[in-house]
Amino acid sequence: MTRDESVWTITVPAVSRHPRHDESAVTHKRRTASTEANRTPAIARAYVSVVATVKRTVRSPPSSVKAESGAAGLGPSVGSDRAKSLTRSWRSTVGKLAAPAYGAVVAASERIGRAERRGLITEPVLKCRELHKRFGQLDAVRGVSFEIAEGETYGLLGPNGAGKTTTISIVCGLLAPDAGEVTVVGMPLTTRSVAEKAAIGYVPQELAIYPDLSARENLRFFARLYGLAPDTAAARVEEVLAVIGLTDRASEQTKSYSGGMQRRLNIGIGLLHRPRLLILDEPTVGVDPQSRNAILESVERLSGEGMAVLYTTHYMEEAERLCDRIGIVDLGELKAEGTRAELVAMVGEHDRVTLEGAGDLQAAARESQMLAPVRTASVQDGGIELIVDQARSLLPELLRIAADAGVAVSSVEVDEPNLEAVFLHLTGKALRD
């Protein structure tokens, strides 16, 4: 047996000239699949999910084949009829490239589900510890650690080139870290893992759909690659179409779709097998505001239904809207993580409230100053300027005090520290620099 970067072959004699059993036919099937994987994002997505098992299967033929082939001296000469028969059978099996992986994915999903029902999986859905990855002189990922619980949306926020995509490539098992460990539903994950990958739905930044197929055809195709039974696949395809809001356009070729519709279909493909962890790499890049909002609403629903979501973005407003916790990434390092409130507290700034209106502003300012969350209150330019903690929850009380003091409030302005300020504080530069 020999290994090439893109082709896996079994070096055995051509004991049959039938196309199904011919060595060139088997090799051609693998070469075609591997070449397409390198050329087409859609095939690459499917290839990643099955290649580990295919390689393992090709690399390790049954012991009976090894034993009888060795006994018969297979190589340049032809062995016994029994060895020939076993070899033909084995070639036929290897020729069906994805079949072993399909079964492994389905079996892995069932094992994970059974373990969860028995309460055997209590760890976070995803746990990353001290991940490192270096490309030449570039440290792309430097000691990144985080974890995600069931039903939690965790955001990796950082500029382009911060190391977000490299990190999730490691998390998906597409790229091996130089150091560190990833566990998914309590199981260590490597580039050769199969069962662990069955728990992941990966939505890449690049579109991984076939433009000449309809949305329904794309979903059916990927459902077969995921190993879903025909009846299950048909029902699941319709469910996913409803989730991503494409039921009315499901029969149209996707090349006629807007960028936002194609992005939504891209997400739908990652949902087909009901993953425990959904990984979204910059899913709203290049889409219109309406489609962007639809994508964000879909992500919010998925998290609400108990799915763990890893969401990478360089849009601050997306991270603030979607994420329960946020990790701020720059130059390959996780600079800080926490809830929005926890991150903002690191900056040491407070909310600013401005109440404009007419009446006894001084009295309103004095009464407001008596509240514990109010740091300062002063009258400036026909209004009241207040520095406070938790402005949103305090605002109704401030308006009540103003009304009791006889102030007719004409406008209210609340300025809160945001993640942009946090990023500037941690890195010394703006998020989009």
C-alpha positions as CSV (number, residue, x, y, z in Angstrom):
1,M,0.0,0.0,0.0
2,T,1.3,3.5,-0.8
3,R,0.1,6.9,0.3
4,D,0.1,10.1,-1.9
5,E,-1.1,13.5,-0.7
6,S,-4.3,13.2,-2.8
7,V,-4.6,9.5,-3.7
8,W,-4.9,6.4,-1.5
9,T,-4.3,3.0,-3.2
10,I,-3.9,-0.6,-2.3
11,T,-1.0,-2.3,-4.2
12,V,-2.4,-5.7,-5.1
13,P,-2.5,-7.5,-8.4
14,A,-5.2,-7.0,-11.0
15,V,-7.0,-10.3,-10.5
16,S,-10.1,-9.1,-12.3
17,R,-10.5,-6.9,-15.4
18,H,-14.1,-6.1,-14.4
19,P,-14.4,-2.2,-14.0
20,R,-15.9,-2.7,-10.5
21,H,-12.8,-4.6,-9.3
22,D,-10.0,-3.2,-11.5
23,E,-7.3,-1.4,-9.5
24,S,-7.4,1.6,-11.8
25,A,-11.2,1.9,-11.3
26,V,-10.8,1.9,-7.5
27,T,-7.9,4.4,-7.6
28,H,-9.9,6.6,-10.0
29,K,-12.8,6.8,-7.6
30,R,-10.5,7.9,-4.8
31,R,-8.6,10.4,-7.0
32,T,-11.9,11.9,-8.3
33,A,-13.2,12.4,-4.7
34,S,-10.0,13.8,-3.4
35,T,-9.5,16.2,-6.4
36,E,-13.0,17.4,-6.1
37,A,-12.4,18.0,-2.4
38,N,-9.6,20.3,-3.2
39,R,-11.5,22.1,-5.9
40,T,-15.1,22.4,-4.7
41,P,-16.1,23.8,-1.3
42,A,-19.2,21.7,-1.2
43,I,-17.3,18.4,-1.8
44,A,-14.7,19.6,0.7
45,R,-17.3,19.9,3.4
46,A,-18.5,16.3,2.7
47,Y,-15.0,14.9,2.2
48,V,-13.9,16.2,5.6
49,S,-16.6,14.4,7.4
50,V,-15.8,11.0,5.8
51,V,-12.1,11.0,4.9
52,A,-10.8,9.8,8.3
53,T,-12.8,6.6,8.2
54,V,-12.1,6.1,4.5
55,K,-8.3,6.4,5.1
56,R,-8.4,4.1,8.1
57,T,-10.4,1.6,6.0
58,V,-8.0,1.7,3.1
59,R,-5.0,1.5,5.4
60,S,-6.2,-1.5,7.3
61,P,-7.8,-4.3,5.3
62,P,-9.3,-7.3,7.1
63,S,-6.8,-9.6,8.8
64,S,-8.2,-12.5,6.8
65,V,-7.2,-10.7,3.6
66,K,-3.7,-9.9,5.0
67,A,-3.2,-13.5,6.2
68,E,-4.3,-15.3,3.1
69,S,-2.7,-12.8,0.7
70,G,0.6,-13.2,2.6
71,A,0.3,-17.0,2.6
72,A,-0.4,-17.0,-1.1
73,G,2.5,-14.6,-1.8
74,L,0.4,-12.0,-3.5
75,G,2.5,-9.4,-5.2
76,P,3.9,-9.8,-8.7
77,S,2.4,-13.3,-8.9
78,V,-1.2,-14.4,-8.6
79,G,-2.1,-16.4,-5.4
80,S,-4.8,-18.9,-4.5
81,D,-8.4,-18.7,-5.6
82,R,-9.4,-18.0,-2.0
83,A,-7.0,-15.0,-1.9
84,K,-8.3,-13.8,-5.2
85,S,-11.8,-13.9,-4.0
86,L,-11.0,-12.1,-0.8
87,T,-9.0,-9.4,-2.6
88,R,-11.9,-8.8,-5.1
89,S,-14.3,-8.5,-2.2
90,W,-12.0,-6.1,-0.4
91,R,-11.5,-3.9,-3.5
92,S,-15.2,-3.7,-4.0
93,T,-15.6,-2.5,-0.4
94,V,-12.9,0.1,-0.7
95,G,-14.3,1.3,-4.0
96,K,-17.4,2.5,-2.1
97,L,-15.5,5.3,-0.5
98,A,-18.0,7.0,1.8
99,A,-20.0,4.0,3.0
100,P,-17.8,3.2,6.0
101,A,-17.9,6.8,7.1
102,Y,-21.7,7.0,6.8
103,G,-22.1,4.2,9.2
104,A,-19.6,5.7,11.6
105,V,-21.3,9.1,11.7
106,V,-24.7,7.6,12.3
107,A,-23.4,5.2,15.0
108,A,-21.5,8.0,16.7
109,S,-24.5,10.2,16.8
110,E,-26.5,7.4,18.4
111,R,-23.7,6.7,20.9
112,I,-23.6,10.4,21.9
113,G,-27.3,10.6,22.3
114,R,-27.5,7.4,24.4
115,A,-24.7,8.7,26.7
116,E,-26.4,12.1,27.1
117,R,-29.7,10.4,28.0
118,R,-28.0,8.4,30.6
119,G,-26.4,11.5,32.0
120,L,-22.9,10.3,31.2
121,I,-21.9,13.5,29.4
122,T,-21.8,16.4,31.9
123,E,-18.8,18.3,30.5
124,P,-19.2,21.4,28.2
125,V,-20.1,20.6,24.7
126,L,-16.7,22.1,23.6
127,K,-13.6,22.6,25.6
128,C,-10.3,24.1,24.2
129,R,-7.1,24.1,26.2
130,E,-3.9,26.0,25.4
131,L,-4.2,25.8,21.6
132,H,-1.1,26.8,19.6
133,K,-0.5,26.9,15.8
134,R,2.4,28.3,14.0
135,F,2.9,28.8,10.2
136,G,6.6,29.4,9.5
137,Q,7.4,32.6,11.5
138,L,3.8,33.4,12.1
139,D,2.2,32.5,15.5
140,A,-1.4,32.2,14.2
141,V,-2.9,30.9,17.5
142,R,-1.1,31.4,20.8
143,G,-2.5,29.7,23.9
144,V,-6.2,30.0,23.2
145,S,-8.5,28.4,25.8
146,F,-12.3,28.5,26.1
147,E,-15.3,26.3,26.5
148,I,-19.0,26.4,25.5
149,A,-21.9,24.9,27.4
150,E,-25.1,23.5,25.9
151,G,-27.5,26.3,24.8
152,E,-24.7,28.9,24.9
153,T,-23.6,31.1,22.1
154,Y,-19.9,32.0,22.4
155,G,-18.5,34.7,20.1
156,L,-14.9,35.0,18.9
157,L,-14.6,38.8,18.2
158,G,-11.6,40.2,16.4
159,P,-10.4,41.8,13.2
160,N,-9.5,40.0,10.0
161,G,-6.3,38.1,10.5
162,A,-6.7,37.7,14.3
163,G,-6.6,33.9,14.2
164,K,-10.4,33.2,14.4
165,T,-10.6,30.9,11.4
166,T,-7.4,29.1,12.3
167,T,-8.9,28.4,15.8
168,I,-12.1,27.0,14.5
169,S,-10.3,24.9,11.9
170,I,-8.5,23.3,14.8
171,V,-11.8,23.0,16.7
172,C,-13.4,21.2,13.7
173,G,-10.5,18.8,13.4
174,L,-9.5,20.2,10.0
175,L,-6.2,21.4,11.3
176,A,-3.9,19.8,13.9
177,P,-2.7,22.1,16.6
178,D,1.0,22.2,17.4
179,A,0.0,22.0,21.1
180,G,-3.1,22.0,23.1
181,E,-6.3,19.8,23.2
182,V,-9.9,20.0,22.0
183,T,-12.7,17.9,23.4
184,V,-16.2,17.7,22.0
185,V,-19.0,16.2,24.1
186,G,-16.4,14.9,26.4
187,M,-14.3,13.2,23.7
188,P,-10.8,14.3,22.5
189,L,-10.9,15.5,18.9
190,T,-8.1,15.1,16.4
191,T,-7.9,15.4,12.6
192,R,-8.5,11.6,12.4
193,S,-11.6,11.7,14.7
194,V,-14.9,10.5,13.3
195,A,-17.3,10.1,16.2
196,E,-16.4,13.5,17.6
197,K,-16.9,15.2,14.3
198,A,-20.4,13.7,14.0
199,A,-21.4,16.1,16.9
200,I,-20.3,19.2,14.9
201,G,-22.1,21.2,12.3
202,Y,-19.5,23.4,10.5
203,V,-20.6,26.4,8.4
204,P,-17.5,27.7,6.6
205,Q,-17.0,31.3,5.6
206,E,-17.0,30.3,1.9
207,L,-20.2,29.1,0.4
208,A,-20.4,25.3,0.2
209,I,-23.4,24.8,-2.1
210,Y,-24.0,23.7,-5.6
211,P,-25.3,26.6,-7.7
212,D,-27.0,24.4,-10.3
213,L,-29.1,22.5,-7.7
214,S,-32.1,23.8,-5.9
215,A,-32.0,24.4,-2.1
216,R,-34.0,21.2,-1.6
217,E,-31.7,19.2,-3.9
218,N,-28.6,20.6,-2.1
219,L,-30.0,19.6,1.3
220,R,-31.0,16.1,0.1
221,F,-27.5,15.6,-1.3
222,F,-25.8,16.6,1.9
223,A,-28.3,14.6,4.0
224,R,-27.2,11.5,2.1
225,L,-23.6,12.3,2.8
226,Y,-24.4,12.7,6.5
227,G,-25.9,9.1,6.3
228,L,-29.5,10.0,7.1
229,A,-32.0,7.4,6.2
230,P,-34.2,8.4,3.2
231,D,-37.4,8.9,5.2
232,T,-35.6,10.8,7.9
233,A,-33.7,12.9,5.4
234,A,-36.9,13.9,3.5
235,A,-38.5,15.1,6.7
236,R,-35.4,16.8,8.0
237,V,-34.8,18.7,4.7
238,E,-38.3,20.2,5.0
239,E,-37.6,21.1,8.7
240,V,-34.4,22.9,7.8
241,L,-36.0,24.8,4.9
242,A,-38.5,26.1,7.4
243,V,-35.8,27.1,9.9
244,I,-33.8,29.0,7.3
245,G,-36.9,30.6,5.7
246,L,-36.4,29.1,2.2
247,T,-39.5,26.9,1.9
248,D,-41.1,29.1,-0.7
249,R,-38.0,29.2,-2.9
250,A,-36.8,25.6,-2.2
251,S,-37.3,24.4,-5.8
252,E,-35.3,27.2,-7.5
253,Q,-31.6,26.9,-8.5
254,T,-29.5,28.4,-5.9
255,K,-27.5,30.5,-8.5
256,S,-30.6,32.7,-8.7
257,Y,-30.5,33.4,-4.9
258,S,-29.3,36.5,-3.3
259,G,-26.1,36.4,-1.3
260,G,-28.1,36.3,1.9
261,M,-30.3,33.4,0.8
262,Q,-27.2,31.4,-0.2
263,R,-25.7,32.1,3.3
264,R,-28.9,30.9,4.9
265,L,-28.8,27.7,2.9
266,N,-25.1,27.3,3.9
267,I,-26.2,27.4,7.5
268,G,-29.0,24.9,6.8
269,I,-26.6,22.3,5.5
270,G,-24.7,22.4,8.8
271,L,-28.0,21.8,10.7
272,L,-29.1,18.7,8.8
273,H,-27.7,16.1,11.2
274,R,-28.8,17.9,14.4
275,P,-25.3,18.7,15.6
276,R,-24.6,19.3,19.3
277,L,-22.2,22.1,18.3
278,L,-22.8,24.6,15.5
279,I,-19.7,26.5,14.3
280,L,-20.4,29.6,12.2
281,D,-17.4,31.4,10.6
282,E,-18.3,35.0,9.7
283,P,-21.8,33.9,8.3
284,T,-23.0,37.5,7.5
285,V,-20.1,38.7,5.4
286,G,-21.3,40.4,2.2
287,V,-25.0,40.1,2.8
288,D,-27.7,42.8,2.8
289,P,-29.1,44.1,6.1
290,Q,-32.4,42.2,5.7
291,S,-30.7,38.9,5.1
292,R,-28.3,39.6,7.9
293,N,-31.1,40.1,10.3
294,A,-32.7,36.9,9.2
295,I,-29.5,35.0,9.8
296,L,-29.1,36.5,13.3
297,E,-32.6,35.6,14.2
298,S,-32.0,32.0,13.1
299,V,-28.9,31.8,15.3
300,E,-30.9,33.2,18.2
301,R,-33.5,30.5,17.8
302,L,-31.0,27.7,17.6
303,S,-29.3,28.8,20.8
304,G,-32.7,29.0,22.5
305,E,-33.4,25.4,21.5
306,G,-30.3,24.2,23.4
307,M,-27.6,24.1,20.7
308,A,-24.1,25.2,21.5
309,V,-22.9,27.8,19.0
310,L,-19.4,29.1,18.3
311,Y,-19.8,32.3,16.3
312,T,-16.8,34.2,14.8
313,T,-17.3,37.8,13.7
314,H,-15.6,41.2,13.4
315,Y,-18.9,43.0,13.8
316,M,-19.2,44.3,17.3
317,E,-23.0,44.7,17.1
318,E,-23.4,41.0,16.2
319,A,-21.4,39.8,19.1
320,E,-23.4,42.1,21.5
321,R,-26.7,40.9,20.1
322,L,-26.1,37.1,19.9
323,C,-23.4,36.0,22.3
324,D,-23.8,35.0,26.0
325,R,-20.1,35.2,26.3
326,I,-17.5,36.8,24.1
327,G,-13.8,36.1,23.6
328,I,-11.8,39.0,22.2
329,V,-9.0,37.8,19.9
330,D,-6.1,39.7,18.4
331,L,-2.8,38.5,17.0
332,G,-3.6,34.9,17.8
333,E,-4.3,35.5,21.5
334,L,-7.5,35.5,23.5
335,K,-7.1,38.8,25.2
336,A,-10.1,38.5,27.5
337,E,-13.5,36.7,27.7
338,G,-16.7,37.0,29.6
339,T,-20.2,38.4,29.3
340,R,-20.7,41.9,27.7
341,A,-21.1,43.4,31.2
342,E,-18.0,41.7,32.5
343,L,-15.9,42.9,29.6
344,V,-17.2,46.4,29.8
345,A,-16.4,46.5,33.6
346,M,-12.8,45.8,32.7
347,V,-12.6,49.2,31.0
348,G,-13.7,50.9,34.2
349,E,-16.1,53.3,32.5
350,H,-19.7,54.1,33.4
351,D,-22.9,54.9,31.5
352,R,-23.7,58.5,30.7
353,V,-27.4,59.7,30.7
354,T,-28.5,63.0,29.4
355,L,-32.1,64.3,30.2
356,E,-33.1,67.4,28.4
357,G,-36.2,69.3,29.3
358,A,-37.7,72.4,31.1
359,G,-38.5,72.8,34.8
360,D,-36.5,72.6,38.1
361,L,-33.5,70.9,36.7
362,Q,-31.4,71.5,39.8
363,A,-34.0,69.8,42.1
364,A,-34.1,66.8,39.8
365,A,-30.3,66.6,39.8
366,R,-30.1,66.8,43.6
367,E,-32.7,64.0,44.0
368,S,-31.0,61.8,41.4
369,Q,-27.7,62.2,43.2
370,M,-29.2,60.4,46.2
371,L,-29.5,57.2,44.3
372,A,-26.7,54.7,44.9
373,P,-26.0,53.9,41.2
374,V,-25.6,57.6,40.4
375,R,-22.0,58.7,40.4
376,T,-22.5,62.3,39.5
377,A,-25.4,64.5,38.5
378,S,-25.1,68.1,37.2
379,V,-27.1,70.6,35.2
380,Q,-25.5,71.5,31.9
381,D,-26.8,73.3,28.8
382,G,-30.5,73.0,29.6
383,G,-30.3,69.4,30.7
384,I,-29.1,67.0,33.4
385,E,-25.9,65.1,32.8
386,L,-25.6,61.9,34.9
387,I,-22.8,59.3,35.2
388,V,-24.4,56.1,36.5
389,D,-24.1,52.3,36.7
390,Q,-26.6,50.1,34.8
391,A,-28.3,53.0,33.0
392,R,-31.0,50.9,31.4
393,S,-32.4,49.5,34.6
394,L,-32.0,52.9,36.4
395,L,-33.7,55.0,33.7
396,P,-37.3,54.6,34.8
397,E,-36.4,55.8,38.3
398,L,-34.5,58.8,36.9
399,L,-37.6,59.8,34.8
400,R,-39.8,59.4,37.9
401,I,-37.6,61.8,39.9
402,A,-37.6,64.3,37.1
403,A,-41.4,64.2,36.8
404,D,-41.8,64.6,40.6
405,A,-39.5,67.7,40.5
406,G,-41.7,69.2,37.8
407,V,-39.3,68.7,34.9
408,A,-40.9,68.0,31.5
409,V,-38.4,65.7,29.8
410,S,-38.2,66.3,26.0
411,S,-35.4,63.9,25.2
412,V,-33.3,61.1,26.7
413,E,-29.9,60.0,25.6
414,V,-28.0,57.0,27.0
415,D,-24.3,56.4,26.1
416,E,-22.9,53.0,27.3
417,P,-19.4,51.7,27.0
418,N,-19.4,49.1,24.3
419,L,-17.2,46.3,23.0
420,E,-15.4,48.8,20.7
421,A,-14.1,50.6,23.9
422,V,-13.1,47.2,25.4
423,F,-11.2,46.2,22.3
424,L,-9.4,49.6,22.2
425,H,-8.6,49.2,25.9
426,L,-7.1,45.7,25.5
427,T,-5.3,46.0,22.2
428,G,-4.6,49.7,21.8
429,K,-6.4,49.9,18.5
430,A,-9.9,50.1,17.1
431,L,-11.7,46.8,16.1
432,R,-11.6,47.7,12.4
433,D,-8.0,49.0,12.2
